[in-house]
Amino acid sequence: FTYPVWRWKDISFTLFLSYMETGRMPLNFETIKTNLYAWALANCPGCSVIFLNENAPRPAQPYVTLLLSTLNQIGEDYTPEADVNGLVDMVGDREFTLQIQTYGGDCITRLEDLRNSLQMQTVLDTLRANGIVFVNHFSINDTTELLDSRFEKRAAMDVLFRIGENYQDNLGLIETVEVEEIYQDASGSVVYDHTITIP
């Protein structure tokens, strides 16, 4: 794999890091979910981690739920020159929000542990090696609710990440070009008519 030469104004540094680490891998959200699950599980000792809205019973508390909510395109995708076969490898910058909720026990501390982990270089390096770049975290909110006359402890936090999208466009090749030269005199009569075929 040969790294391309980019001008910094053409592409964000976040996307550059993601692209370098993944070697231009196509975007796969199931793989992204697997890596985010591994991150959450490793930094929430003693609790289960699940993705929200899955067809499975709720685990015993304490547990954490994850949800990939919004996905936004950042700026315009980078379009390099076509190769000799007319193929163009497009590269885009995508930003998504991971909604994290936790239930039971010391919810605030559990989310604070997750937030703290995103300041650790080892964690950031592992995420980036899998094409995920941490951007920002938001406030931890106590979302405790009253259920069946008892309070269920809950807390929530959103985290912003970026990923690189890679896809290919086939522009095709121009095999031949015909150029016709026609010259006319003052009366409009054709005095020269010649067609050139390239190549």
C-alpha positions as CSV (number, residue, x, y, z in Angstrom):
1,F,0.0,0.0,0.0
2,T,1.5,3.4,-1.1
3,Y,0.4,6.4,0.9
4,P,-1.0,9.2,-1.4
5,V,0.3,12.7,-1.3
6,W,-2.4,15.1,-0.1
7,R,-2.4,18.9,0.5
8,W,-3.6,19.7,4.0
9,K,-6.3,22.1,2.7
10,D,-7.9,19.2,0.8
11,I,-8.6,16.9,3.7
12,S,-9.0,17.1,7.5
13,F,-6.3,15.8,9.8
14,T,-8.8,13.6,11.5
15,L,-9.6,11.9,8.2
16,F,-5.9,11.7,7.3
17,L,-5.2,9.8,10.5
18,S,-8.1,7.4,10.0
19,Y,-7.1,6.8,6.4
20,M,-3.5,6.1,7.3
21,E,-4.3,3.6,10.0
22,T,-7.0,1.6,8.1
23,G,-5.2,1.5,4.7
24,R,-8.3,2.7,2.8
25,M,-10.7,0.1,4.1
26,P,-14.4,0.5,3.1
27,L,-16.7,1.8,5.8
28,N,-18.4,-1.0,7.7
29,F,-20.7,-0.1,10.6
30,E,-20.8,-3.6,12.0
31,T,-17.0,-3.5,12.5
32,I,-17.3,0.0,14.0
33,K,-19.9,-1.3,16.5
34,T,-17.7,-4.2,17.4
35,N,-14.8,-1.9,18.2
36,L,-16.9,0.5,20.2
37,Y,-18.4,-2.4,22.1
38,A,-14.9,-3.6,22.9
39,W,-13.9,-0.1,24.1
40,A,-17.0,0.2,26.4
41,L,-16.6,-3.3,27.8
42,A,-12.9,-2.8,28.6
43,N,-13.6,0.4,30.5
44,C,-16.8,-0.7,32.3
45,P,-15.5,-3.5,34.6
46,G,-18.2,-5.5,36.2
47,C,-21.1,-4.5,33.9
48,S,-22.6,-5.8,30.7
49,V,-22.6,-3.8,27.4
50,I,-25.3,-4.1,24.8
51,F,-26.5,-2.1,21.8
52,L,-29.9,-0.4,22.1
53,N,-32.9,-1.7,20.2
54,E,-31.7,-5.2,19.8
55,N,-34.1,-8.2,20.0
56,A,-32.8,-9.5,23.3
57,P,-33.8,-9.3,27.0
58,R,-32.3,-6.7,29.2
59,P,-29.3,-7.9,31.1
60,A,-29.1,-7.7,34.9
61,Q,-28.0,-4.3,36.3
62,P,-25.5,-2.7,36.1
63,Y,-25.3,-2.5,32.3
64,V,-24.5,0.0,29.5
65,T,-26.3,0.6,26.3
66,L,-24.8,2.0,23.1
67,L,-26.6,3.6,20.1
68,L,-25.1,5.0,16.9
69,S,-27.5,7.9,16.3
70,T,-26.6,10.6,13.8
71,L,-24.1,10.3,10.9
72,N,-23.0,13.5,9.1
73,Q,-20.8,14.2,6.2
74,I,-18.1,16.7,7.0
75,G,-17.3,19.0,4.0
76,E,-16.8,17.7,0.5
77,D,-15.3,14.3,-0.2
78,Y,-11.7,14.3,-1.6
79,T,-11.5,13.4,-5.3
80,P,-8.0,12.6,-6.6
81,E,-7.1,12.1,-10.3
82,A,-8.3,8.9,-12.0
83,D,-5.8,6.1,-12.5
84,V,-4.8,4.6,-15.8
85,N,-8.0,2.5,-15.8
86,G,-10.3,5.5,-15.1
87,L,-10.9,4.6,-11.5
88,V,-11.1,7.2,-8.7
89,D,-10.7,6.3,-5.1
90,M,-13.0,8.8,-3.2
91,V,-12.3,9.6,0.4
92,G,-14.8,11.3,2.8
93,D,-15.0,12.5,6.4
94,R,-17.9,11.3,8.4
95,E,-18.9,12.2,12.0
96,F,-21.3,10.3,14.2
97,T,-22.7,10.5,17.7
98,L,-22.5,7.6,20.1
99,Q,-25.3,7.8,22.7
100,I,-24.3,6.0,25.9
101,Q,-26.7,5.1,28.7
102,T,-26.0,3.2,31.9
103,Y,-28.4,1.6,34.3
104,G,-28.1,0.6,38.0
105,G,-25.4,1.2,40.6
106,D,-23.1,4.2,40.4
107,C,-24.1,5.4,36.9
108,I,-22.2,8.7,37.1
109,T,-18.9,7.1,38.0
110,R,-19.3,4.5,35.2
111,L,-19.7,7.2,32.5
112,E,-16.9,9.2,34.0
113,D,-14.7,6.2,33.7
114,L,-15.6,5.9,30.0
115,R,-15.0,9.6,29.5
116,N,-11.7,9.4,31.2
117,S,-10.6,6.6,29.1
118,L,-10.9,8.8,26.0
119,Q,-8.0,10.9,27.4
120,M,-5.7,7.9,27.5
121,Q,-3.3,7.7,24.6
122,T,-3.4,3.9,24.5
123,V,-7.2,4.0,24.1
124,L,-7.1,6.6,21.4
125,D,-4.4,4.7,19.5
126,T,-6.5,1.5,19.6
127,L,-9.6,3.3,18.4
128,R,-7.6,5.1,15.6
129,A,-6.0,1.8,14.5
130,N,-9.6,0.6,13.8
131,G,-10.5,3.8,11.9
132,I,-12.3,5.6,14.7
133,V,-11.1,9.0,15.8
134,F,-12.4,10.6,19.0
135,V,-13.6,14.2,18.6
136,N,-15.5,15.4,21.7
137,H,-17.6,14.3,24.7
138,F,-20.5,16.0,26.2
139,S,-22.1,16.4,29.6
140,I,-23.0,13.4,31.8
141,N,-26.7,13.7,32.7
142,D,-28.5,12.0,35.5
143,T,-31.6,10.5,33.9
144,T,-32.9,8.5,36.8
145,E,-36.6,7.5,36.4
146,L,-39.4,6.4,38.6
147,L,-40.5,2.9,37.6
148,D,-43.3,1.0,39.4
149,S,-42.9,3.2,42.5
150,R,-39.1,2.7,42.6
151,F,-36.4,4.9,41.2
152,E,-34.1,3.3,38.6
153,K,-30.7,4.9,38.5
154,R,-29.7,6.0,35.0
155,A,-27.2,8.3,33.4
156,A,-26.5,9.3,29.8
157,M,-23.7,10.8,27.8
158,D,-23.0,11.5,24.1
159,V,-19.6,11.1,22.5
160,L,-18.6,12.4,19.0
161,F,-16.4,10.4,16.8
162,R,-15.1,10.6,13.2
163,I,-14.4,7.9,10.6
164,G,-13.2,7.8,7.0
165,E,-15.5,6.7,4.2
166,N,-13.8,5.2,1.1
167,Y,-15.5,4.4,-2.1
168,Q,-14.7,4.1,-5.8
169,D,-16.0,5.8,-8.9
170,N,-15.5,4.5,-12.4
171,L,-15.1,7.4,-14.8
172,G,-14.2,5.2,-17.7
173,L,-11.6,5.9,-20.4
174,I,-11.7,7.9,-23.6
175,E,-10.2,5.5,-26.2
176,T,-10.5,7.7,-29.3
177,V,-11.2,11.3,-30.1
178,E,-12.2,12.6,-33.5
179,V,-11.5,16.3,-34.3
180,E,-13.0,17.7,-37.5
181,E,-11.5,20.8,-39.1
182,I,-13.7,22.8,-41.5
183,Y,-12.7,26.0,-43.3
184,Q,-15.0,28.1,-45.4
185,D,-14.4,31.0,-47.7
186,A,-16.2,34.3,-47.7
187,S,-19.1,32.9,-49.7
188,G,-19.6,30.0,-47.2
189,S,-18.2,27.3,-49.4
190,V,-16.1,24.6,-47.7
191,V,-12.5,24.9,-48.8
192,Y,-11.0,22.5,-46.3
193,D,-12.6,19.5,-44.5
194,H,-10.3,17.2,-42.5
195,T,-10.9,14.8,-39.7
196,I,-8.2,13.8,-37.2
197,T,-8.5,10.7,-35.0
198,I,-6.6,10.5,-31.7
199,P,-4.7,8.4,-30.9
